[in-house]
Structure formats: C-alpha cells, structure tokens
Amino acid sequence: ASIMDMRNIPLILTSTVTVLIAILFGPFLWCFTLPTTVKRFSLKDMGDLSPPQFFLSEDQISSYKEEGFLILRNVLPPQLMSRLSSGSSDLSATPCLHCAMTYYDTPPFFHSYDNVCQRPELIHHNFHEVLYGSTLAHISSQLMDNRPIRILRTNTLGIRAGQTIPLRWHADHGVFPGQRKCGDGLVVWMPIGNTSYADANGLVVLKKSHKIHEEMIDNGTWFKNQGSVHGQRLHLDFYKSLVKTHEKEEPTLNPGDAILFDRCTVHSASGVNSRNIRRNSWQIRFFADPQQFERDLYKYYPSSAIADEKNANKEGFLSGPHLPQIWPKTIPGEQHAIRQGHLLRTRQEWFLFMLGYPRHLFISNFWSGWERFCKLYDW
C-alpha cells in the first residue's frame, strides 16, 4: 500500500499544480475566448472631429493653478452625457478582449473595480464622439498654458452598488510622460449615469497637494523612491500623511459635471459607500505637447510602455496615433489609424505583450484569484 501511495505522489502533485494554474490563470486565459472588440460598433465611417472651444475665466485658471483642481458644472451637455451613458451600458453588456485586458494591463489600483475598459473610444463611437466633440480638450489646454494637447489614456470605471473602494491616497504623476515637473498633465474625471457623492465612493482631492508633490520632485525624493517597491510604499505613506496638513475637497458631481486636477494632485476614492449605490465614471488623461520620452521611466505595468521610444518621432518627442493630438486640431494620419482599428491588438498580440511583463501578470492573476476566493466565502 505504501508503494502504491509513493507511485501516486507524482500524479497528485501534477493534479495539484494543474488546479492551481487553472485557478491562477484561468480567468486571464478565459479573456481570450471573447471577441477582440465590440464588432457591431465601427469607427471606420466617422469623419475627423475638431473639439469645440470653451473659454475659462482668469479666476478659474488661477484657482486651478493654486488649488490643483477645478470643478466645472454642466460642462458636458445632456446630449453628450446621454451618448456617454449609452456607450457605458453597451460595454457592460458586451464583454470583449479589449476591455477585459484592462484588468491585466493597468496597475493593481484598478483591481477594485468590477467594470473597467481602457481606451473605450477605440472600439465604441459614443466615447469617440464625446472625447472629440466636447470642450474638455480646449479647457485643458488653457489650464496648461495654452499648449497643444495629446491624449494619454482614458478609462471607464464601474463598481457595484454594495461595493466600497478602499481609501488609497495617490497621485497620477508617475503614469505621465515628463517625470521632472508638474503642471503639464491633468486628469478629467466625471460621473456617468449617477451623481457622484463623497459618501458613495466619490472622488476626493487634497487642496494644494500638487505643490508639495512638486517640492518632492525638485529635491530628488521622487526619483530616489520611484524605482523600487519599497520606495513606492514610502510615496504612498507620504500621500497618506498629507491628510493631516491639507484640506479635503469632497465634491458632489452630477452627470455633466467634471473635475479636472493636476497630475501631481493627491486624490482617492472616499472609501465610504453608505448610500450603497453603483458608481460609474470616465477618466481622461491629457498631457501638454511636446513631451520627450524618457528612457529611465520606470515601467511598473504594461500600459506605461505607451510613453516609450516606440511612440516617439525622430526628434524624440511623443507622437502618433497611440498618443493622438486632440487640440488645437487633430492630425489626419493619427485619426485614420484610429478609425481603421490599427491600434487594436489581436489575441496573439495581447498574449505576447502581457508575457513581456511576467511579474505584473502574476500579481494581477494572483490578486484576481484571491478576490474570487474572498467573494466565494464572503470574506
């Protein structure tokens, strides 16, 4: 009997490893059974869109530079918000590889969300129309010294009604090109469908926090800590400590409202959802042109690689359809590539791309498995 047991050990080990691999990587591999994109939506027949103008007051611009953020009411008209809400519903109801890969292509920060899609404007014309048909690009240009504007990233973010996003103070500075300064990149954040409340996972920012973040860049602390996991922890602890010295802004934002904040402004979801309502939002990251790519930019996760030399011109400045110019005008060649779907990856391209980031892929899959385990046992 003992001999038979010994013979079974390899089989038991093989079975155990197979089960663990299935648990760990099953959801990731399942994504590749989905259609690569939302096939019934096409951008091929869309013409070039030039964003309309919206002039800010000097007081609004000054307030943004002083406080690190600006809240605009009804900046998106009802017809655009209706398009945005409809597009968000479509993506939720129509899973595809492009959106599913967002979970594995982005930092673990986004793992708290149950409905995410990175760059939805590449696959759904509603998001494309709102992005290029709103005044947000012109507004952002004015907040960044009237420079030309390029699109870095957009993300849709959704959570369930009973879910609470943890309070995690952070700044988005590290995902922008141009690591040596603040002020030339910003984030536009707006609710979709429902009003955003501070006590329902709403966005919260720390006033004037961008100024102390810039001091951290100037004195070298940012670069000293940026290249290691331990250093990142020190950054997060520092952001958390700013709550004691900086006043919080906890806005209520209705559909059509938007908050724009500097790349260095410290912010977080509120960490509270006492209303138990669902939250959907759209986040757009703009940066001022020109920006040089930086060889020493530490790439923690796959999507940060977009700002490397592959998307730089001969002079070393970031350009091309992956980082398209939106203001003061679009560039026909960039928009042609977007409309033709040249930026969308095939299944093989996605798989090989993610294998280039084995550490991030392992962490993402481990975290995904742990979340499902906790949900299963109601932890």
C-alpha positions as CSV (number, residue, x, y, z in Angstrom):
1,A,0.0,0.0,0.0
2,S,2.9,2.3,0.8
3,I,4.5,1.6,-2.5
4,M,1.3,2.4,-4.3
5,D,1.0,5.6,-2.4
6,M,4.5,6.6,-3.4
7,R,3.6,5.9,-7.0
8,N,0.6,8.2,-6.8
9,I,2.7,11.2,-5.5
10,P,3.7,12.5,-9.0
11,L,0.1,12.2,-10.1
12,I,-1.2,14.0,-7.0
13,L,1.5,16.7,-7.5
14,T,0.7,17.1,-11.2
15,S,-3.1,17.4,-10.4
16,T,-2.5,19.9,-7.7
17,V,-0.3,22.1,-9.9
18,T,-2.8,21.9,-12.7
19,V,-5.6,23.0,-10.4
20,L,-3.5,25.9,-9.0
21,I,-2.6,27.0,-12.5
22,A,-6.3,26.9,-13.6
23,I,-7.3,28.9,-10.5
24,L,-4.5,31.4,-11.0
25,F,-4.5,31.9,-14.8
26,G,-8.0,30.6,-15.8
27,P,-9.7,34.0,-15.8
28,F,-6.8,35.5,-17.8
29,L,-7.0,32.8,-20.4
30,W,-10.8,32.9,-20.5
31,C,-10.5,36.5,-21.7
32,F,-9.1,35.2,-25.0
33,T,-12.4,33.4,-25.7
34,L,-14.1,36.8,-26.0
35,P,-14.4,38.7,-29.3
36,T,-11.4,41.1,-29.6
37,T,-13.7,44.1,-29.8
38,V,-17.4,45.2,-29.9
39,K,-17.9,44.2,-33.5
40,R,-21.2,46.0,-34.1
41,F,-19.6,49.3,-33.4
42,S,-17.3,50.8,-36.1
43,L,-15.3,54.0,-36.3
44,K,-14.3,53.5,-40.0
45,D,-17.0,55.8,-41.4
46,M,-16.5,58.6,-38.8
47,G,-15.0,61.8,-40.1
48,D,-12.4,63.9,-38.3
49,L,-13.8,65.7,-35.3
50,S,-12.4,69.0,-34.1
51,P,-13.2,69.8,-30.4
52,P,-15.2,73.0,-29.8
53,Q,-14.0,75.9,-27.7
54,F,-14.9,76.9,-24.2
55,F,-13.1,79.9,-22.6
56,L,-12.3,79.8,-19.0
57,S,-12.1,83.0,-16.9
58,E,-8.8,84.2,-15.5
59,D,-10.1,83.4,-12.0
60,Q,-10.8,79.8,-12.9
61,I,-7.3,79.3,-14.3
62,S,-5.7,81.0,-11.3
63,S,-7.8,78.9,-9.0
64,Y,-6.7,75.7,-10.7
65,K,-3.1,76.6,-10.5
66,E,-3.4,77.5,-6.8
67,E,-5.6,74.7,-5.6
68,G,-4.6,71.9,-8.0
69,F,-8.1,71.2,-9.3
70,L,-11.1,72.9,-11.0
71,I,-14.7,71.8,-10.8
72,L,-16.9,72.7,-13.8
73,R,-20.7,72.4,-13.7
74,N,-22.7,71.2,-16.8
75,V,-19.6,71.3,-18.9
76,L,-20.9,68.3,-20.9
77,P,-24.4,69.0,-22.4
78,P,-27.2,66.4,-21.9
79,Q,-26.9,65.0,-25.4
80,L,-23.2,64.1,-24.9
81,M,-23.9,62.7,-21.4
82,S,-26.7,60.5,-23.0
83,R,-24.2,59.2,-25.5
84,L,-21.7,58.5,-22.7
85,S,-24.2,56.7,-20.6
86,S,-25.4,54.6,-23.6
87,G,-21.9,53.7,-24.5
88,S,-21.1,52.7,-21.0
89,S,-24.1,50.4,-20.9
90,D,-23.2,48.8,-24.2
91,L,-19.7,47.9,-23.0
92,S,-21.0,46.5,-19.7
93,A,-23.4,44.3,-21.7
94,T,-20.9,43.3,-24.4
95,P,-17.7,41.8,-23.0
96,C,-14.7,41.9,-25.3
97,L,-11.0,41.2,-25.1
98,H,-10.0,44.9,-25.5
99,C,-11.9,45.8,-22.3
100,A,-11.1,42.6,-20.4
101,M,-7.4,43.1,-20.8
102,T,-7.7,46.4,-18.9
103,Y,-7.6,44.5,-15.7
104,Y,-4.2,43.0,-16.6
105,D,-2.8,46.0,-18.5
106,T,-3.2,48.5,-15.7
107,P,-1.8,48.9,-12.1
108,P,-3.4,46.9,-9.3
109,F,-5.1,50.1,-8.3
110,F,-7.8,49.3,-10.8
111,H,-8.4,45.8,-9.5
112,S,-11.1,47.1,-7.1
113,Y,-13.4,47.9,-10.0
114,D,-15.7,45.3,-11.5
115,N,-16.3,47.1,-14.8
116,V,-13.4,48.7,-16.5
117,C,-12.4,49.5,-20.0
118,Q,-9.2,51.2,-21.1
119,R,-9.4,53.5,-24.2
120,P,-13.1,52.7,-24.9
121,E,-13.0,55.4,-27.6
122,L,-11.1,52.9,-29.8
123,I,-14.0,50.5,-30.0
124,H,-17.1,52.5,-29.4
125,H,-18.2,55.5,-31.4
126,N,-20.1,57.1,-28.5
127,F,-16.9,57.5,-26.4
128,H,-15.0,58.7,-29.5
129,E,-17.7,61.4,-30.2
130,V,-17.8,62.6,-26.7
131,L,-14.0,62.8,-26.4
132,Y,-13.5,64.7,-29.6
133,G,-16.8,66.5,-29.5
134,S,-16.6,68.0,-26.0
135,T,-14.9,71.2,-24.9
136,L,-12.6,69.3,-22.5
137,A,-9.5,69.5,-24.7
138,H,-9.7,73.3,-25.1
139,I,-10.3,73.7,-21.4
140,S,-7.3,71.5,-20.6
141,S,-5.1,73.5,-22.9
142,Q,-5.9,76.7,-21.1
143,L,-5.0,75.1,-17.8
144,M,-1.7,74.1,-19.2
145,D,-0.6,77.4,-20.6
146,N,-2.4,77.1,-23.9
147,R,-0.2,74.4,-25.2
148,P,-1.3,71.7,-27.8
149,I,-2.9,68.7,-26.1
150,R,-2.4,65.0,-26.6
151,I,-4.4,62.1,-25.1
152,L,-2.5,59.8,-22.8
153,R,-5.2,57.4,-21.6
154,T,-8.9,57.2,-20.9
155,N,-10.7,54.7,-18.6
156,T,-14.2,53.8,-17.7
157,L,-14.5,52.7,-14.1
158,G,-17.6,51.0,-12.5
159,I,-18.3,49.4,-9.2
160,R,-21.3,47.5,-7.8
161,A,-23.9,49.1,-5.6
162,G,-22.8,47.4,-2.4
163,Q,-19.1,47.7,-3.1
164,T,-16.7,50.1,-1.4
165,I,-13.4,51.2,-3.0
166,P,-10.6,51.3,-0.4
167,L,-9.2,54.7,0.6
168,R,-5.9,54.9,-1.2
169,W,-4.3,58.4,-1.4
170,H,-2.1,58.7,-4.5
171,A,-1.1,61.0,-7.4
172,D,-1.1,60.1,-11.1
173,H,2.2,61.8,-11.8
174,G,4.1,58.6,-12.3
175,V,2.0,57.5,-15.3
176,F,2.5,60.7,-17.3
177,P,5.5,61.4,-19.5
178,G,7.8,64.2,-18.3
179,Q,8.6,63.0,-14.8
180,R,10.6,66.1,-13.8
181,K,7.7,68.6,-13.4
182,C,4.0,69.0,-12.6
183,G,1.6,71.3,-14.4
184,D,1.8,69.8,-17.9
185,G,-0.6,66.9,-17.5
186,L,-4.0,66.6,-15.9
187,V,-6.9,64.3,-15.3
188,V,-10.5,64.9,-16.2
189,W,-12.9,62.9,-14.0
190,M,-16.7,62.8,-14.4
191,P,-19.6,60.6,-13.3
192,I,-21.6,58.6,-15.8
193,G,-25.3,58.0,-15.2
194,N,-25.5,58.6,-11.5
195,T,-24.5,61.6,-9.3
196,S,-21.1,61.1,-7.5
197,Y,-21.3,61.7,-3.8
198,A,-18.4,61.7,-1.3
199,D,-20.3,59.1,0.8
200,A,-20.8,56.8,-2.2
201,N,-17.2,56.1,-3.4
202,G,-16.9,59.7,-4.7
203,L,-13.7,61.3,-5.8
204,V,-11.8,63.3,-3.1
205,V,-8.8,65.5,-3.6
206,L,-6.4,67.3,-1.3
207,K,-6.2,71.0,-1.9
208,K,-2.8,72.4,-2.9
209,S,-1.2,68.9,-2.6
210,H,0.3,69.3,-6.1
211,K,2.7,72.0,-4.6
212,I,4.3,69.7,-2.1
213,H,4.5,67.0,-4.6
214,E,6.5,69.3,-6.9
215,E,8.8,70.0,-4.0
216,M,9.4,66.3,-3.7
217,I,10.3,66.2,-7.4
218,D,12.6,69.2,-7.1
219,N,14.6,67.9,-4.1
220,G,15.1,64.4,-5.7
221,T,12.9,62.4,-3.3
222,W,10.6,61.3,-6.1
223,F,13.4,59.9,-8.2
224,K,15.1,58.3,-5.2
225,N,12.0,56.3,-4.3
226,Q,10.3,55.8,-7.7
227,G,12.4,52.8,-8.8
228,S,11.6,50.3,-6.1
229,V,8.6,48.7,-4.4
230,H,9.9,49.9,-1.0
231,G,10.1,53.4,-2.5
232,Q,6.6,53.2,-3.8
233,R,5.4,52.3,-0.3
234,L,7.2,55.4,1.0
235,H,5.4,57.5,-1.6
236,L,2.0,56.1,-0.6
237,D,2.7,56.7,3.1
238,F,3.7,60.3,2.3
239,Y,0.5,60.9,0.4
240,K,-1.5,59.5,3.3
241,S,0.2,61.8,5.7
242,L,-0.9,64.8,3.8
243,V,-4.4,64.4,5.0
244,K,-3.2,65.9,8.3
245,T,-2.0,69.1,6.7
246,H,-4.2,69.6,3.6
247,E,-7.9,70.3,3.4
248,K,-10.0,67.8,1.5
249,E,-12.4,68.7,-1.3
250,E,-15.3,66.3,-1.4
251,P,-17.4,67.4,-4.4
252,T,-20.9,66.3,-5.3
253,L,-20.8,65.9,-9.1
254,N,-23.9,65.5,-11.2
255,P,-23.8,63.9,-14.7
256,G,-22.4,66.7,-17.0
257,D,-20.1,68.0,-14.2
258,A,-16.4,67.3,-14.3
259,I,-13.4,67.8,-12.0
260,L,-10.0,68.5,-13.6
261,F,-6.9,68.0,-11.4
262,D,-3.2,68.3,-11.9
263,R,-1.1,65.2,-12.5
264,C,0.5,65.8,-9.1
265,T,-2.7,66.4,-7.1
266,V,-3.2,63.8,-4.4
267,H,-6.6,62.1,-4.6
268,S,-8.6,59.0,-3.8
269,A,-12.0,57.4,-3.8
270,S,-13.6,58.3,-0.5
271,G,-13.5,54.8,1.0
272,V,-17.1,55.2,2.0
273,N,-20.3,53.9,0.4
274,S,-23.0,54.4,2.9
275,R,-25.6,55.1,0.2
276,N,-24.9,51.6,-1.4
277,I,-25.3,52.9,-4.9
278,R,-23.5,52.0,-8.1
279,R,-20.8,54.3,-9.4
280,N,-19.7,54.7,-13.0
281,S,-17.1,57.2,-14.1
282,W,-14.9,58.2,-17.0
283,Q,-11.4,59.3,-16.6
284,I,-9.4,61.1,-19.3
285,R,-5.7,61.9,-19.0
286,F,-4.4,64.8,-21.2
287,F,-0.8,66.0,-21.5
288,A,0.8,69.1,-23.0
289,D,2.7,68.7,-26.2
290,P,5.6,68.4,-26.8
291,Q,6.9,65.8,-24.4
292,Q,10.1,63.7,-24.8
293,F,10.0,60.1,-23.9
294,E,12.3,59.2,-21.0
295,R,14.5,56.1,-21.1
296,D,14.6,55.9,-17.4
297,L,10.9,56.0,-16.9
298,Y,10.2,53.0,-14.6
299,K,7.6,50.8,-16.2
300,Y,5.6,49.1,-13.4
301,Y,2.8,47.8,-15.6
302,P,2.3,47.2,-19.3
303,S,0.2,50.3,-20.2
304,S,3.0,52.6,-19.0
305,A,5.1,51.4,-22.0
306,I,3.0,53.6,-24.3
307,A,5.2,56.6,-23.5
308,D,8.4,55.0,-24.7
309,E,10.5,55.4,-27.8
310,K,8.2,53.2,-30.0
311,N,5.7,56.2,-29.9
312,A,8.3,59.0,-30.4
313,N,9.2,60.8,-33.6
314,K,12.7,61.3,-35.0
315,E,13.3,64.3,-32.6
316,G,12.4,62.1,-29.6
317,F,9.0,63.7,-28.9
318,L,6.0,61.5,-28.2
319,S,3.6,61.4,-31.1
320,G,1.5,59.2,-33.2
321,P,-2.0,57.5,-33.0
322,H,-1.3,55.9,-29.6
323,L,-0.9,59.4,-28.2
324,P,-3.1,61.4,-30.6
325,Q,-3.2,65.1,-30.7
326,I,-6.6,66.5,-30.0
327,W,-6.0,70.2,-29.6
328,P,-5.9,72.7,-31.3
329,K,-6.7,70.2,-34.1
330,T,-6.5,66.5,-34.8
331,I,-3.9,65.1,-37.2
332,P,-5.5,63.2,-40.1
333,G,-2.9,60.4,-40.2
334,E,-3.3,59.7,-36.5
335,Q,-7.1,59.7,-36.8
336,H,-7.0,57.4,-39.8
337,A,-5.1,54.8,-37.9
338,I,-7.5,55.0,-35.0
339,R,-10.6,54.7,-37.2
340,Q,-9.2,51.8,-39.2
341,G,-8.6,49.8,-36.0
342,H,-4.8,49.7,-36.4
343,L,-4.3,50.3,-32.6
344,L,-6.3,47.2,-31.6
345,R,-4.4,44.1,-30.7
346,T,-5.2,40.6,-31.9
347,R,-5.4,37.7,-29.4
348,Q,-1.8,36.7,-30.2
349,E,-0.5,40.2,-29.8
350,W,-2.2,40.6,-26.4
351,F,-0.9,37.3,-25.2
352,L,2.7,38.0,-26.2
353,F,2.5,41.6,-25.0
354,M,1.4,40.5,-21.5
355,L,4.1,37.8,-21.3
356,G,6.6,40.7,-21.6
357,Y,5.5,41.7,-18.1
358,P,5.6,38.4,-16.2
359,R,5.8,39.9,-12.7
360,H,2.8,42.2,-13.2
361,L,0.9,39.3,-14.9
362,F,1.5,37.0,-11.9
363,I,0.5,39.7,-9.4
364,S,-2.7,40.5,-11.4
365,N,-3.7,36.9,-11.6
366,F,-2.9,36.2,-8.0
367,W,-5.0,39.2,-6.9
368,S,-7.9,38.2,-9.2
369,G,-7.9,34.6,-7.7
370,W,-7.7,36.0,-4.1
371,E,-10.7,38.3,-4.8
372,R,-12.8,35.4,-6.1
373,F,-11.9,33.3,-3.1
374,C,-12.9,36.1,-0.7
375,K,-16.2,36.6,-2.5
376,L,-16.9,32.8,-2.5
377,Y,-16.6,32.7,1.3
378,D,-18.0,36.1,1.8
379,W,-14.8,37.5,3.4
